[in-house]
Amino acid sequence: MHPYELIKRKRDGGLLEADEIAQFIAGYTEGIIPDYQMAAMCMSIFFNGLTDAELAAWAGAMLRSGEVIDLSDVPALKVDKHSTGGVGDKVSLSLAPLAAACGVPVPMISGRGLGHTGGTLDKLESIPGFRVDLGVERYRELVRTIGCCLIGQTSTVVPADKKLYALRDVTATVDCIPLIASSIMSKKLAEGIDALVLDVKVGSGAFMKTLDDARKLATTMVGIGREMGKKVVAIITDMEQPLGRAIGNSLEAIEAIDMLKGQAPADYTECTMKLTAKMLELGQAAKDETEARARLQAVIDDGSALKKFAQIIEAQGGNPAVLYDYSVFPTARQVVPIPSPVSGYITAIDTEKVGMAAVALGAGRERVDSIIDPAVGFVLEKKVGDKVEKGEPLAMMHINDAARAATIIDRFQSACAFGDEAPTPRPLIIETIE
């Protein structure tokens, strides 16, 4: 197998055989094929795609690059959720303890931020002491004993994707349906799950900008799951504006805790309830969505969801005091208002621009080796459809580097569009693909 020949063939629109794909991914995982050749292959796939047969081979090779975790000693149906990425999307942090509190085990292997989107692991690590680098045995133990564990990819679980995930982030190959689908499904199918709920985001803050592309990605992943014998449901949700009001790692973790207390913004709460309810249905903990929502509301009202999160945090080395005292989180040196440049209604928010402004603050990565600042970010004061007066705050910016403030304020303001009338509200939950 000569990597150059395979890259050239795919670049020119040719087909790759299953054994060639397996050897290419194995070579990359072992370090025989360097990053620059995998980057070239990813760009070739970006432009030319993968056939169904190639995609099945690629996802299978990714899955078999490491260990597939066995959770057969956990008797209940294990269900996870994955989001394709958005801005302000902190759903996993509240969803996992909610589902676990309802008796559905949640084995969750998550990722870090990609491009303009935030990463679940980065948000969890804003909790002082929280460890996402637990080994497989500890992961299995926590799923078995407390019903949940949230970790990053270990050296033994889908190591090909762990390397490729970071490479795609810095080579402009993140928003590629075959690479997204194979990355997500190989990682999720290695977790030991029985079923999976996918949150496929669509809009200016998502990798899928159009509904057609979102449907294609959702259908592709549901199909991969079906081929692997797993129950997979995809729910397409709106990402034309940030989800909730908090953007940035510790700020989003705080909002997730608020959700478990019943105090979070309505859109974030609804998205979390919809996705978690489907997990309860797939996990046979509720017969339908109505019953599932009632159970979820009950564990919020009686405090057991918050207690479950405390149990998860403590088991993974974190400080559960953050649940009751938000000053325990890292905090920024300055909180600066971002004034509206005009009066009127907010008619649109270019959510990707907002995400990149958060990256410029330090909340995301500009390079693979960038250091995340967990304290920085934005808290939105206004969202699409809200009326604003000139000079009134659009958002509060949490910042540590004051020298960047003026530039980032300009970037945030330029992401917002204004008009004389409020726009027609968009649905948050668009459709379900089963």
C-alpha positions in Angstrom: 0.0 0.0 0.0 1.5 3.3 -1.1 -0.2 6.3 0.6 0.7 8.6 -2.4 -1.1 6.4 -4.8 -4.3 6.3 -2.7 -4.3 10.0 -2.1 -3.9 10.7 -5.8 -6.6 8.2 -6.7 -9.1 9.8 -4.3 -8.1 13.3 -5.3 -8.9 12.4 -8.9 -12.3 10.9 -8.0 -11.4 7.2 -7.9 -12.5 4.5 -5.5 -10.6 3.0 -2.6 -10.9 -0.7 -1.7 -11.8 -1.7 1.9 -8.4 -3.3 2.5 -6.6 -0.1 1.3 -8.7 2.0 3.6 -8.0 -0.3 6.5 -4.2 -0.2 5.8 -4.2 3.6 5.4 -6.0 4.2 8.7 -3.8 1.6 10.5 -0.7 3.2 9.1 -1.8 6.7 10.3 -2.7 5.3 13.7 0.7 3.7 14.1 2.6 6.8 12.9 3.8 5.3 9.7 1.7 7.7 7.6 2.4 11.3 8.7 -0.1 14.1 9.4 0.5 15.8 6.1 -0.5 12.7 4.1 -3.7 12.2 6.1 -4.5 15.9 5.7 -4.2 15.5 1.9 -6.4 12.4 2.1 -9.0 14.3 4.2 -9.0 17.2 1.7 -9.5 14.7 -1.2 -12.4 13.2 0.7 -13.8 16.7 1.4 -14.0 17.4 -2.4 -14.9 13.9 -3.7 -16.7 12.2 -0.9 -16.9 8.5 -0.1 -19.3 6.0 -1.6 -21.5 3.9 0.8 -19.0 1.0 0.6 -16.0 3.3 1.2 -17.8 5.0 4.1 -18.6 1.7 5.8 -15.0 0.6 5.3 -13.7 3.9 6.7 -15.9 3.9 9.8 -15.2 0.2 10.4 -11.4 0.7 10.1 -11.7 3.7 12.6 -13.7 1.5 15.0 -11.2 -1.4 14.7 -8.2 0.9 15.3 -8.5 0.2 19.0 -10.6 -1.4 21.7 -14.4 -1.8 21.6 -15.5 -1.5 25.2 -17.6 -4.3 26.6 -20.4 -3.1 29.0 -22.4 -6.3 29.0 -22.1 -6.4 32.8 -24.4 -3.4 33.0 -27.8 -4.9 32.7 -29.8 -1.9 31.6 -29.8 -0.5 28.0 -26.9 1.9 27.6 -27.7 5.1 25.7 -25.6 8.0 24.7 -26.1 11.3 22.9 -23.9 13.2 20.5 -24.1 16.7 19.0 -22.6 17.6 15.7 -21.5 20.9 17.3 -22.7 24.3 17.8 -22.2 27.5 19.8 -23.4 27.6 23.4 -24.3 23.9 23.1 -23.7 22.6 26.6 -26.5 20.0 26.5 -24.3 17.0 27.4 -23.5 18.4 30.7 -27.1 18.5 31.9 -28.4 15.6 29.8 -26.1 12.9 31.2 -27.0 13.4 34.8 -30.7 13.8 33.9 -30.8 10.5 32.0 -28.7 8.7 34.7 -31.0 10.0 37.4 -33.9 8.3 35.5 -32.1 5.0 35.5 -30.6 5.1 31.9 -26.8 4.4 32.0 -24.9 7.0 30.0 -21.4 5.9 28.8 -20.1 9.1 27.1 -16.9 9.5 25.2 -16.7 13.1 24.1 -14.5 15.4 22.2 -12.9 18.8 22.4 -13.8 22.0 20.5 -13.6 21.9 16.8 -13.3 25.2 14.8 -15.9 27.6 16.1 -17.7 25.1 18.2 -17.2 24.3 21.9 -16.1 20.9 23.2 -17.8 18.9 26.0 -14.4 17.9 27.5 -13.2 21.5 27.7 -16.4 22.5 29.5 -16.1 19.6 32.0 -12.5 20.5 32.6 -13.6 24.0 33.7 -14.8 22.3 36.8 -11.7 22.3 39.1 -10.2 18.9 39.4 -12.5 17.2 36.9 -10.7 14.4 35.1 -11.7 13.3 31.6 -8.6 11.1 31.1 -9.9 8.1 33.1 -8.9 4.6 31.9 -11.3 2.1 30.4 -11.6 0.1 33.6 -12.5 3.1 35.7 -15.0 4.2 32.9 -16.6 0.7 33.0 -16.8 0.8 36.8 -18.5 4.2 37.0 -21.1 3.3 34.3 -21.8 0.2 36.3 -21.9 1.8 39.8 -23.3 5.4 39.3 -24.8 5.1 35.8 -22.6 7.6 34.0 -19.0 8.5 33.0 -17.9 11.3 30.7 -14.4 10.9 29.3 -12.2 11.7 26.3 -10.9 9.2 23.9 -8.4 6.9 25.6 -5.2 5.7 23.9 -7.0 2.3 23.3 -10.4 3.5 22.1 -10.6 4.6 18.5 -7.0 6.0 18.5 -7.3 6.8 14.8 -10.1 9.3 15.5 -8.3 10.9 18.4 -5.5 11.8 16.0 -7.7 12.7 13.1 -10.1 14.8 15.2 -7.3 17.3 16.1 -5.9 17.3 12.5 -9.3 18.1 10.9 -9.7 21.1 13.3 -6.7 22.9 11.8 -6.9 21.7 8.2 -10.3 23.1 7.2 -11.8 19.6 6.8 -14.2 19.6 9.8 -17.4 20.2 7.8 -17.2 17.1 5.7 -20.1 14.7 6.0 -18.2 11.4 5.5 -15.5 12.4 8.0 -18.0 13.8 10.5 -20.2 10.6 10.2 -17.4 8.2 10.5 -15.7 10.1 13.3 -18.9 10.3 15.4 -20.1 6.7 14.8 -16.8 5.0 15.2 -16.3 6.7 18.6 -19.8 6.2 19.8 -20.0 2.5 18.7 -16.8 1.8 20.6 -18.3 3.1 23.9 -20.3 -0.1 24.6 -23.7 1.5 23.9 -27.0 -0.1 22.9 -28.6 3.0 21.4 -27.7 6.6 20.4 -29.5 9.9 20.1 -27.9 12.3 17.6 -28.4 16.1 17.8 -27.7 17.2 14.2 -27.4 21.0 14.3 -28.3 23.1 11.2 -27.7 26.9 10.6 -25.1 29.6 10.8 -23.5 28.2 13.9 -23.4 24.6 12.7 -21.1 22.7 10.3 -24.3 21.9 8.3 -25.5 25.2 7.0 -28.5 23.8 5.1 -31.3 21.5 6.0 -30.5 19.3 3.1 -27.0 18.8 4.4 -28.2 18.2 7.9 -30.6 15.5 6.7 -27.9 13.9 4.7 -25.6 13.7 7.7 -28.4 12.5 9.9 -29.4 9.8 7.5 -25.8 8.7 6.9 -25.2 8.2 10.7 -28.5 6.5 11.3 -27.6 4.2 8.4 -24.1 3.4 9.9 -25.8 2.6 13.2 -28.3 0.3 11.5 -25.5 -1.6 9.7 -23.8 -2.0 13.1 -27.0 -3.3 14.8 -27.6 -0.3 17.0 -30.7 1.8 17.5 -29.9 5.3 16.3 -32.3 8.3 16.2 -31.3 11.7 14.8 -33.0 14.9 15.8 -32.3 18.0 13.7 -32.2 21.2 15.8 -31.7 24.8 15.0 -28.3 26.6 15.3 -29.1 29.9 13.7 -28.3 31.5 17.0 -26.3 30.4 20.1 -28.1 27.9 22.3 -29.0 29.4 25.6 -27.2 32.6 26.7 -23.7 31.4 27.8 -20.8 30.9 25.4 -17.5 29.8 26.9 -16.4 26.9 29.1 -17.1 27.8 32.7 -20.0 30.0 31.7 -21.6 27.1 29.9 -21.0 24.7 32.8 -22.8 27.2 35.1 -25.8 27.4 32.7 -25.9 23.6 32.6 -26.1 23.5 36.4 -28.8 26.1 36.2 -30.8 23.8 33.9 -30.6 21.0 36.5 -32.1 23.5 39.0 -34.9 24.4 36.5 -33.5 27.9 36.0 -31.9 27.8 32.5 -33.1 29.7 29.3 -36.1 28.2 27.6 -34.4 27.2 24.3 -31.6 25.3 26.0 -34.0 23.6 28.4 -36.3 22.5 25.6 -33.4 21.1 23.5 -32.1 19.2 26.5 -35.5 17.8 27.4 -36.3 16.7 23.9 -33.0 14.8 23.5 -33.0 13.3 26.9 -36.6 12.2 26.6 -35.7 10.3 23.4 -32.8 8.6 25.4 -35.3 7.4 28.0 -37.5 6.0 25.3 -34.6 4.1 23.6 -33.5 2.9 27.1 -37.0 1.6 27.8 -37.3 3.9 30.9 -40.4 5.6 29.4 -43.0 4.4 27.0 -43.3 7.7 25.1 -42.1 11.3 25.1 -44.9 12.5 27.5 -43.9 10.0 30.2 -40.2 10.7 29.6 -40.7 14.4 30.1 -42.6 13.8 33.3 -39.9 11.7 34.7 -37.2 14.3 33.7 -39.2 17.1 35.3 -39.5 15.0 38.5 -35.8 14.5 38.9 -35.2 18.2 38.4 -37.9 19.1 40.9 -36.8 16.7 43.6 -33.1 17.6 43.2 -32.0 14.1 42.2 -30.6 15.2 38.8 -28.3 17.8 40.6 -27.3 15.1 43.1 -26.4 12.8 40.3 -24.2 15.4 38.7 -22.5 15.9 42.1 -21.9 12.2 42.2 -20.4 12.2 38.7 -18.2 15.2 39.4 -16.8 13.7 42.7 -16.2 10.3 41.1 -14.2 12.0 38.3 -12.0 14.0 40.7 -13.9 17.3 40.5 -15.1 19.7 43.1 -18.9 19.3 43.6 -18.9 22.7 45.4 -19.3 24.3 42.0 -22.9 23.2 42.0 -23.7 25.6 44.8 -21.0 28.2 44.6 -20.2 29.4 41.1 -17.2 31.5 42.4 -15.4 28.1 42.6 -15.2 28.2 38.7 -12.4 30.1 37.0 -13.6 33.7 36.5 -12.4 36.4 34.1 -10.6 39.5 35.3 -13.0 41.8 33.5 -16.7 41.7 32.4 -17.2 44.2 29.6 -20.5 45.1 28.0 -20.8 44.9 24.2 -23.0 47.8 23.2 -25.5 47.7 20.3 -24.4 50.0 17.5 -28.0 50.8 16.5 -31.5 50.7 17.8 -34.0 48.1 16.4 -34.7 44.4 16.5 -32.1 41.8 16.2 -33.0 40.0 13.0 -30.1 37.5 12.8 -26.9 36.4 14.5 -24.1 35.0 12.4 -23.4 32.3 15.0 -20.2 31.0 13.5 -18.8 34.6 13.7 -19.7 34.7 17.4 -18.0 31.3 17.9 -14.9 32.6 16.3 -15.0 35.7 18.5 -15.1 33.3 21.5 -12.1 31.5 20.0 -10.3 34.8 19.8 -11.0 35.4 23.4 -9.3 32.1 24.3 -12.4 30.0 24.8 -11.4 27.8 21.8 -8.4 26.7 19.8 -6.7 28.4 16.9 -4.1 25.7 16.8 -3.9 22.1 17.9 -1.6 23.1 20.8 -3.6 26.2 21.9 -4.3 26.5 25.6 -8.0 27.0 26.5 -8.9 29.8 28.9 -11.9 28.3 30.8 -13.0 31.7 32.2 -13.6 33.7 29.1 -16.7 34.0 26.9 -19.9 35.8 26.4 -23.3 35.9 28.1 -26.0 37.1 25.7 -28.3 39.9 26.9 -30.3 39.9 23.7 -31.2 37.2 21.1 -32.8 37.1 17.7 -36.2 38.8 17.9 -35.4 41.0 20.8 -35.6 44.8 20.7 -32.5 46.7 21.6 -31.7 50.4 22.0 -28.4 51.9 20.7 -25.8 51.5 23.4 -27.7 48.8 25.3 -25.7 45.7 25.9 -26.0 42.9 23.3 -23.8 40.7 25.6 -21.4 40.8 28.5 -17.9 39.8 27.5 -15.8 37.9 30.1 -12.2 38.7 29.1 -8.7 38.3 30.6 -6.7 40.1 27.9 -8.0 43.7 27.9 -5.9 44.5 24.8 -8.2 42.3 22.7 -11.4 43.9 23.9 -12.0 46.5 21.1 -11.3 44.1 18.3 -13.6 41.4 19.8 -16.4 43.9 20.4 -16.2 44.8 16.7 -16.3 41.2 15.7 -19.3 40.5 17.9 -21.2 43.5 16.7 -20.6 42.7 13.1 -22.1 39.2 13.7 -25.5 40.8 14.5 -28.0 42.1 12.0 -30.7 44.7 12.9 -34.0 45.7 11.4 -37.2 47.7 12.1 -39.3 44.6 12.7 -38.8 41.4 14.6 -38.3 38.3 12.4 -40.6 35.3 12.3 -39.4 32.9 15.0 -37.7 29.7 13.8 -38.5 26.3 15.2 -35.9 24.9 17.6 -36.7 21.2 17.0 -37.0 20.7 13.2 -37.4 17.0 12.6 -36.6 13.5 13.7 -35.0 10.8 11.6 -35.3 7.2 12.9 
